[in-house]
Amino acid sequence: MILGVLLILSFVFGILSSVTALESPDYLAKLSELEMQVLIASFFQAAMSLVYVCIAVLFYPILKNYNENLATGYLGLRLIGAGFLFAGIGPLLLILGLS
């Protein structure tokens, strides 16, 4: 049940971590007006990466029963993915400062 809630939270946090103003050609001019939206998006991106790690930790014992190498690989790749999500917060905040 906890795993299901975390999966749903990951979808919700993923949606809330997007900033649609970044997709327009003049995004630097628009971002200064949307500072709070960018800060909220970076918060939800950090929350999403934590949820991803929690999902991997909870799913590890289930996968370990079937294949330990698969479970270890899944956990490692989820940790790397969470690291990339955390690394993506920095440029987002730097672009906000640049705007």
Number of C-alpha atoms within 10 A of each C-alpha: 6 10 15 10 11 18 17 13 16 21 12 13 20 16 14 17 21 16 17 11 16 15 8 9 9 10 15 16 13 15 21 15 12 13 15 11 17 24 17 15 21 23 15 21 24 21 19 26 22 18 21 21 20 19 20 20 17 14 15 18 14 12 17 13 9 10 11 14 11 13 20 16 12 17 22 14 14 19 19 13 15 21 15 12 19 17 12 14 18 12 10 17 15 10 15 20 12 11 14
